[in-house]
Amino acid sequence: MSYPIPSKMWQRVSIVILFLLIPSVGIALLRQSATIAVPANQTPTSSTSKTSILPNHPDYQALQALVKQYSCVVPVQNFGTLPVTRTEFATVLNACVNRSNELIATDPKIVTPADMKILQRLQSEFAPELATLKSPIEELETRSPITPNQPTRERIQTESTRKTQPLPTALPLSIPSGSSVQDQVANRANMPKLQSGSIGRVAPEPQTDRRFNTENYNRIEDNPFHRVGNDPLSTFSIDVDTASYSNVRRFITQGELPPKDAVRIEELINYFTYNYPQPKGERPFSVTTEVAAAPWNPQHKLVQVGLQGKRLETKTLPPSNLVFLIDVSGSMDDPNKLPLVQQSLKLLVNQLRPEDRVSLVVYAGNAGLVLPATSGNQKSTILAAIDRLEAGGSTAGGQGIELAYKIAKESFLKSGNNRVILATDGDFNVGVSSDGDLTRLIEQKRDQGIFLTVLGFGTGNYKDGKMEQLADKGNGNYAYIDTLLEAKKVLVNDLRGTLFTIAKDVKIQVEFNPAKVQAYRLIGYENRLLQNQDFNDDKKDAGDIGAGHSVTALYEIIPTGTKSDVKLPEIDPLRYQRSGETASDAAGNELMQVKLRYKSPQDSTSQLITQTIQDDDLRTDQIPSTNLRFAAAVATFGMVLRDSEYKGDASYDLVMKLATQGKGEDQEGYRGEFIRLVEQSRGLITRK
């Protein structure tokens, strides 16, 4: 006996059958059913919450314009017509940033500077939401009983990249000039085992949990005050590295304050350019000094010493012999590592001239030559080689550096710029990996005229201390690249300073007059201090200045006769020295003497520059320049982040005041970004 089934029940049974037989159809019908279930006059709850952003909001309209301008894929339904939550807004923003990165990699000029500033501003304002986008995916990976071969975020990134980029054609094997067939066979034997159509992929190895943070930073202790009567000389090596600033920015935009030891104040200050005058005559750099009250302790004075490297025109630049040394180990298999390395190096390739040469070396379980020396006018060949890189395996960093230097020597340009550019997260763990062995190798090659530039990438296992040390020993600079916009700054905007050295082994020695200064301390440069006798020793390595680079050093001084709230070191009076005595009456009005030593890139003998600062510079009615105000703002920010015992009245409010006063023209927008970063940091403290 049969019974009639009501029509509504048939409809439900049909959906269940479709769901069981054709899962994709069933899921689609269920999604459609869920969408229809919301009444037409009611928007989703998430879009009408108190944190919603309305379509008429300036940020909403700005992002919508970017979506249309650059054809960004919008993952949020009804974006452009309905209110969205801050998280939904951040999701669209993230998609637009990724799209902009793809476009910039093909043509740095395709995204306008004005639109870049908008993206940077929105990234700063929605940093907490951007930081939380990955949390649901990580939670899903943790709960899933199945461990995929590739983490979900990486798989999504890889699939997205393959959909948006054409598959490159395989490069033909070529034999470098002067190499025999036997040499080529030997090189093949030392190459990593590659999968078809890719370079750098080796046999998979057991993967560790990448969420376990093993980042490494060398310990920093703030420079103390020194009594001039006992220690009148201060000697240090200059530093043009900028890695600490962009790394600190990475922490803050991800919603957390950086570790104290990640904050190197001199690198924060030197991330920015200052309006120092260009050098005159044959000198490679100018020297500018200024004195004002210390903002965080008005009883003290702040002395600024600024160096400005000579700018070089493109036509006067020597040809470059560049060897890209790329870490393709398993630790680089993250979207903010190898894929960002590839996009960054493409920006540099687009700046090459026909007289420039590029080679490409990779290292994972072992090292291999991917691209022999290739002229800069063969950009498609170089870009194709970069496109084919994939990550996997352990990290034979020492072996990779050895091979890179070997290739650089084979293509050495006697009157050119010979440089290895290392791109890595610094996680060397196979082969010659001790700091001593690596630095000795790099020092040896530095003396042969091959310099080393280090570009850091990634999070989680980042080895900042080792990478800074390698760059210092290699007469090169060290930058941390957290976004493609930072890559553009380092490898396009600051290209001359990054690649072309105009003065090497630059040292500064300051002598303070005890009749005018009772104590002093150098702000930052803690790992750049030298012995006083090192100043005149031409064999002692020091920092280097690139074309157009500016370098700033700040001293906090306590004038003689000032009763300071800072506890100074207690030292017994000297028996055989006369306190407060100056060299001569002529020096009686001098506050301090600044001496600099430097070598031309091809020379082994140093040259000396001497400059004095008069006591008249201490008058209280003098208005500080925008250079000094902004440098003081960045130094104050660094002391607050480090919770320095010498920070005095330093606070985020003081940083904001100084930075706003010292912002100046800010053509590139970097100082404006700094102000937004300070606001974010203050917000993090407030939330805590």
N, C-alpha and C positions, 0 to 999 in steps of 0.2 A: 504494500500500500504506500503510495507516495503522497507527499504534502507539498502544496505550493510554497515556494520561498519568496518572501517579500522582496520587492525591487531593491530597497536600500541594502538588504542583506546580500543580494547578488552583487551589488556594487562593491561591498566590502570584501566579499570572497574573491571577486575578480582582481582587486588590488593585491590581496595576499598572494594569489596565484602568480600574478605578474612579478611581484617582489621575489618569490621563490625561484621562478624560472629565469627571469632576466633581472638580476640584482640592480644593474645600472638604471634600468627603466623604473623599477620599483622605487629606488631612492629618489629619482627625479620626480615621480608622481607624489611621493611623500613631501618633498620640498615644496612642490607646487601647492599641494594641499595646505601645508603649513602657512604658506604665503597668503593664500586666499582666506585663511581663517582670521586674519587681522582685518577688522572693519576698515572701510575706506576712509572714514573720518578720524581714524586713530593712527598716529605714527608709533613706531616701536618705542618702548620705554627708554632704551638706552639713548635714543636720539632726543629725548625730551627731558633728560635729566638736568640738574642744575649746572652741570659742567658742559652743556651743549654749546656748540659754536654755530651761530646762525649764518645763513647764506649771505647776509648783508654785512657781516663782520669783515674788516679790512684784511685780516689774515686769510679768511675763507676765500675772498675774492682774489687775493694775490696767488694763492695756491691753485685756484681754478684756472687762472690765466696761464700759469706755468704748465698745467696739465694739457691745456689746449695748444700752447706754443710748442711743446716738445713731445706731444703725443704719448704722454705717460699712461701706462696701464692702470686703471682705477679699480682696486680690489673691493671698494665699498659701494654697495648698491645705492642708487639715487644721490650720489655725491654731485653737488651742483644745484640741487633743487630742494633738499631737505636738510634740517639741522643734523650735525654729527657730534659724537662725543669726542673728547680730546684724543682718546685712543684711536678712534676711527680716522680722525684728522691725521694723526701721526702715521697711520698705515698708508694713507695716500701720499703723505710727504715722503715717507721712506721709498715708495715706488718711484716717485718723481726724482729723488736724489739718485737712485740707481740708474734711472733712464738718463739723467744728465751725465753721470759718470761714463756711461757707454758712449754717449755722443762726444764728450770731451776726449775720450781715448782715440777717436777717429779724427777729430779736428778740434784743437784747443780753443778755437775762436767761435765755435758754433753756439756755445752758451754765453750770453752777454755778461759783462762784469756786473751790470745792475741786477740781473737775475741770479748770479752767483751770490751776491750780497743778500738777496731775499732768502735764498735757500739756507745760507749760513745763519741768518737771523731766526728763521723758523726752526732750524735744527737746535739752536740754543734755547729758544722759548719752549720747545716741546721735547727737550732732552729726557726728562723722566719717563714720558710716554714711549719715546723711541727705545729707551733702555728696557722697558718691560715687554716689548713686542715678542722677544724670543722666549719669554718665560713659559707660555702655554705649550710651545713646541717641546721645550726641554722637559716639561712635566710629562708630556705624552710619551717621550722617549723613555723616561724613567719607568713609567707604568707598563709599557709594552713588554709582553713576555718574549717577544722576538727581537733579537739584536740585529739590526741591519748591517750590511757591510759598510755603509756610509751613513753618518748621522743625517737626520732628516733635513736640517737647515742646509747642510752641504749638498745633499742630493737635490734639493729644490734649486740651490744656486747653480749647480752644474747643469740641470735640465734647462733652467732659464738661459744660461749662457749659450748652450747648444742651439736653443731655438732662435736666439737673436744674432748669433754669429755664424757666418758660413764656415763650413769645414775647410781648413787649409789643406792645400795639396802638399804631398810629401816633398821635402827638399832633397835634391840630388846630393850624393856624397861627393865631396870635393877634397882634393889633396892640397894642403898648403904648399906654397912655393918653397922649393928646396927640400921637400919631404920625399922619401922613397916609398915604394909600394910596401916594403917591409915595415917602415915606420907606420904606415896607415894600418896595417894589420895589427901592429902592436897597440896602436891607439884604440882600435876596435875592441881588443881584448880587455882594455881598461875602462871601456864605456859601460854605463849602467845598462842592465837588460831592459830593453824598451818594448812596449806594446806597439802593435801596428798603428801608425798614424799619430803617435805621441812621442814626446821626449821627456825622460825623467821618471817614468813610471817603472818601478821595479816590483819584484814579487812581494805580495802583501805580507805584513808581519802582524803579530798580535798587537792590538791597539790598547793603549791605556786610557783611563777615563780622563778626557780632556778638560773636564770641568775642575779638576784638581789643580789649584793655582801653585805654580812653582816659579813665579816671576822672581828675579833676583836683582837687588840694588845694593851697591856698595855703601857702607855706612858713612854718613857725613856728620861731623861735629862742627858747629858754627865756629868761625874764627873768633878768638877772644880778643880783648883789648890788650895792647902792649904799652908799657910805660916807655916813653921816648928816651928818658934818661938812661935806661938800661938797654933798650933795643931800638935804636933810631932808624934802622933800615928794614924795609919791606920789599921782598923780591918774589916775583911770580911770573908764570908763563901766561900769555894771553890765550883766550879761548873763543872760537867762533861757532862752536857747536850750538845747535838749537833743539836737540832731541827732547830735552827735559820739558820744554814748554808744550810741545804738541802731545807729549805723553801725559802730562798733567791735565791738559784739555780733554784728552780721551777719558780719563777717570771721571772728571767732573760732568761731562756730557752723558756719561753712563749712569750718573746719579750717585756717585760716591767721591769722597775726598781722597787724594792720592796719599800713598805712604810718605812719611817725612823724608826718607832717603831718596825718593824719586824727584824731590824738589831741589834742583841745583839753581840757585838764584841767578848766577851769572848767565846761564843759558836762557832763563826767562827774560832777562834784560836784553840779551843780544839777539833774541828772536826778532826784535824790531829794528828798523833802520832809524837813524837820527840825522837831523839836518846839520851835520858837521861840514865845514868847507872842504872843497877838493884840495889835494896837495899841490904845491907849486914846485916848479923845477923838476929835478930828477928823483926827488923822494917819492917812494911808493905810497906813502900815507901822510896825512896831516895829524897834528896833535892839538886838541882843544881841551882847556881846563876851565872849571867853574866851581864856585863855592857858594853855598847858601846854608840856611838853618836846616838841621835835620828835622823833618816833619814829625817823626814819632818821638823826638826828644829835643825840644827847642833849645835846651842848654848846650846841645852839641851842634857841630857843623857837619855838613855833607860836602865832600869834595868829589867832583866828577872829572875823570880823565877819559877823553874820547878820541879814538883813532878812526880815521876815514881812509879806506883804501881807494886808490886811483881807479876810476872807471875806464874800461878799455872798449874801444869801438870794435865791432865785429870784424872789420877788415884787418885789424891789427892783431887779432887773436891767432896764436900758433895753431897748427893742425893738431888734432887729438887722436891718440891711440888708446881706445877704451876697451877694456875687457869686462863684460858683464859676468859676474860670478853669482849664480842663482842657486839658492838652497831649494831643492825639490824633494826634501825628505818628507816623511810622513807627518811631522809636526807642522808642515806648511800647508796641509790640506784643509784650510779654512778659507771662507770667502774674504776675510780681511788680511790674508797672507798672500799665497801665490797668485790668486786672481788679481789682487790689488797690485802686486809686483808687476805683473804683465801689463796692466793698464798704465802704471806709472812709467815704466821703461818705454812704452810706446810714445809717451809725451816727449821724452828725451830724444828718441829716434827722429821724431818730426823736426827737431832743431838741428840735426846734423847737416854738415856741408860736404861737398864731394871730396874734399881733401881729408876728411875725417875717416877713421877706420873703427869698426866695431867687431869684436869677437864675443862668442857666447860659450861659457863653461857652466856646467851644472854639476852638482854633487848631491848624492844621497848615500846609498850603501858604499858607493865608490864614486869617482869623478870622471867626467868625460867632456870632450870637446864637441859641441853641438854645431857651432858656426865658426869657421876660420875667419881671419881678418877680412872684412868686407867693406867696401867703400860706402860712405854715407849717402851716395846718390842711389844705392840699391835698397831703398827703404822697404819695398815689398818683400824682398828676400829676408831682411832682418826681422820685419814684423811677423812674417810667417813662422820663422824659427821661434820667436817668443810665444806665438799662439799655440804651438804644439807642446809646450811644457805641461807636465802633470806631476803631481806629488805622490810620493810613496817610498817607504823604506827608512833606514836609519840615517845618521848624519855624519858623514866623513868630512867635516869642515876643514880640518888641516890639510887633507889630501886635495880638496878643492882649491884652497888658496895656493898651494904649491903649483898645481897645474895652471891656474890663472896667471901667476907670475911668470911661468915658463912661456906661456903664449904671449904675454905682454913684452917679454924680452925678445922673442922672435920677430915681433913687429915694431920694435923700438924706433921711435922718431927722435933723432939726436937733438933737434931744435924744437921739439914738439911737447905736447902735454901727454905724458904716459901715465895711465891711471887704471887701477882695478876698482870697479864699483861693486861692492858686496851687498846683496839684498838677502836678508835672513831674519829670523827671530832670535838668532844667537845661540840656538840649542845644539852645540857641538857635542857629540858623544861617542864618536868612533874615530880611531886613528890618532894622529897627532893633535891632541885637543888641550893639552895643558897650556895655561896662560904663558908660562915661560917659553915653551917651544914656539908657540905662535908669534909672540912678540919679537923673539930673536929673529925669526924668519922675516917678519915685516920690517924690522929695523934694517936688516941686511939689504932688502930690496929697495927700501927708502933711500939708502945711501947710493944706490945705483941709479936713482932718478925715476923710480916707479912708485907713485904715491897710491894711497888707499883711501877711498871714500866708503863709508858704511851707512847703509839705509836700513833702518829697523822697521819691522812689521809685526802686527799681531798682538795677541793677549794670551794670558794663561800660563805660558812657559817662557815668557820674554826674558832674555838675559841682558839687561841693560848694562851692568857693570863690565862684562866682557867686551861688549861691542864698543863702548866708550874707550876702553883701553886699546883696542885694536886700531881704532881711528887715530887716537893720539900718537901712537907709535908709527903710524904710516904716513905722517905729514898730511893727513886729510881731515875732513870734517865728518861729523856724525849727526844725522837727522833721523827723526822718527816720523813715519808716514802713517797717519791714521785714516786719511780720506784722500780721494783723488784731488781735491782742492789743495791739500797740503803738498801732494806730489807736484802739482802745477807750480806752487810757490818755490819748491826746492829745485825742480828740474827744468823749469821754464823761466819764471820771473827772476830767480836768483841764480840762473845757470852759470854766469861768469864767475860769481863768487864761489859756487859749489865746485867748479871744475878747474879754474885757472888761478894758480897761486902766484901772487906778486911779491910776497915777502915771507920768508920762513924763519923759524927759530926766533920769534919775536918775544923779547923779555922786557919786563918793566921793573925798575928798581926806584923806590921812593925813599928819600932821606928827609926826615922831619926835624925841624929846628926846635930843640928843647926849650928855647926861650919863648916860643910861641905856642907849642903844642905839648900837652902833658901826656896824652895817650891817644891811640888810634886803633882801628881795626878795619881790615879789608872785608867787604861784604861779598860773600861768595868766593869762588876760585879755591875752595878748600883742598881739592885734589890737584891743584896747579901750583902749589907753593914750591919755591926753590930755596936752596941754601944761598946765603948772600954771596958766597964765592962763585956760585954757578953763573952769576951775571956776566962775568968776564971770561968764562970758559966756553969757547966756541965749539967744543965737542959735546956740550950739554944740549940735548934736544929741547925744543920749546914749541909754542904754537905757531900757526901759519895764518896769513891773511889772504883772502881771495880778492879778485878784482871787484871793486865796488863795495866790499864788506865794510861795515862799521863795527867797532868793538868799544864797549863801555866798561869802565871799572869805577866803583864807588868806594870811598873811604869815609867812615864815620870817625870824626876826631873830637877830642875834648880840649878846648883851648886852655892854655896855662892860666891858672888863677881861677878857673871855673870849678865850683863845688858841684860835682855830679852825683846823681843817685845811683850810678853804676859802681859796683864794687870792683876796684882795680886790684891787680895782683900785688901782693905785699912782698917787696924785695928789700933786703938790707941795703943801706947806702953804700955806694962804691967808695973805696978808700983812695984810689989813685985817679979818679975822674972827677972833674969839677962840674957839678950839676948846673944846667942852664947855660953852659958856655957854648958859644957859636964859633965857627971857624975864623971869622973876621968881622970887623965892624961893617963891612960892605954887605955882609949877609944878614945883618941884624934885623932887617925888615922882611926877610924871606920867611914864608910859612913852611915851605917844603920845596925840594928839588926833585923833578921827575926826569929819570934817564931811561932811554929805550935803546935796545940793541936789536938788530935784525940783519938778515942775510938776503941777498938777491937769490932767486930760485936756483941759479946755477953756481953760486959762489959758496966757498967754505969759510970765508973770513967775514966777520960781522962789521957793521957800521954803527956809530953812536949818534944819538940825538939827545940833547939836554935842554930842559925848560924849567924855569922856576915859577912859583906861585907866590905873589906878594901878600903881606898881611893886609894890605888895603882891600883885598878881595873879600875880607870878612865883614865889611860894613853891613849893618842890619837893614838899611833902606833899599838894598839892591833886590830887584824883582827877579826871581829865578826864570830861566828860559823854559820854553815848552819842552826842550830836550831833557833838562834836569827834572822838571816836574813829572814827566812821564816815566823816566827811569826810576825816580824815587817811588812812584806809584807801584811799579812792577816789583821793586825791591821790598816795599812794604807788604805787598801781596805774598811774596815768597816767605817773608818772616812770619806772617800770620799762618800760612799753611804749615810751616815748620814748627810753629809755636816756639819761636826762638826766645831764648832768655834775654835777648837784647832788643826785643820788639817794642819796649816802652809803651807808648800810647797807640801803637799800630792797631788798626781795626779795618773791617771791610768798608765802613763809612769813610775813613780817611783815604783808603785806596780809591774809592769812587770819586772823592773830591779832587784828588791829585790827578787822576787819569782824565777826568772831564776837563780840568784846566789845561792839561798838557796834550790833549788829543790832536790839536793842530789840524792841518789839511786832511791827513789820513786818506790819501788817494786810493790805496789798495784796500782800505777797510779793516786792516788788522787791529788797529787800536780800538775801533768800535767793537770788534769781536771780543777784545780783552775786557772791555767794560761789561759786556753781556756775560762773560765768563765769571767775572767777579760777582755779578748779581745772582748767578746760578749757585755759586759757592755759598753766598750768604743765605740763599734759600735752603740749601742742604743743612746748614747749621741750625736754621730756624726749625726745620722739620724734626731734627734730632732732639 
